[in-house]
C-alpha cells in the first residue's frame, strides 16, 4: 500500500511518517503542501492520501491548486483532516466519492485503520460512481445559504416553503456533523469544489435562472 502525507507542520509530518514507516507493506512519502503532492502523485500513485486542509478552509476564493489536488481522488482515497472540534464523528465523513473529512484529533485511529488494511490481501477499494452526501436541492440551498440569502428568498428561488428551507439546512448540518452555520461555512470553503460550476463534471442545476444565480454567487 502506498500512502502520501500532505502536512505543513514538520513535527506533525514526522510523527505521521514514523507511525507508518515501520510497516513493511506500506510505502510512505510526505510533502508539505498541495502543489508538491500533485507533482509527486503522478509518479508515486498513492492508494491513500492523508492531507491537512485546515488553512484552505479560511478562504472563500476559488483556488485552482485545490481543484487540481481534489482530482487525485479518481485514483486515490483522500482523507482530509481539519484542526477543529468538528465534524462531530469518530469515523470519517464521506462527502464525495473517495473523499472523507474528519477532525485532526482522530488522526491516530484513522491511520491505524490504514495500517490494518495494509495487512490484508484486499486492495484499497475506490468508489466507482460519483457520490454526493447532499441531494441536488440541498446543494442549491447550501449555495444560497452560504451567500447569506434569507430563507424566504431561498424559498422563492426554489419554489418551496420557508419550512422546507429550514429542514434542508438542518439536514445539511446533520450530514456533515456540525452544529451551526459558522462551522458549516468553514467546511463549505472546501466541499464547494465538488459541485457545479467549480466542478464541471458535477450534475448541473436544471433551472437556467438557478445556474445564473450560482455563477453570480461564486464570483
Secondary structure, DSSP 8 states (H G I E B T S, - for coil): -EEEEE-S-HHHHHHHHHHHHT-TT-EEEEESSHHHHHHHHHHH--SEEEEE-TGGGG--S--HHHHHHHGGGGTSEEEEEESSS-S--SS-EEEETTEEEEEGGGHHHHHHHHHHHHTSS------SS--BSS-HHHHHHHHHHHTT--HHHHHHHHT--HHHHHHHHHHHHHHHT-SSHHHHHHHHHHHGGGSTTTSTTS---S-HHHHHHHHHHH-
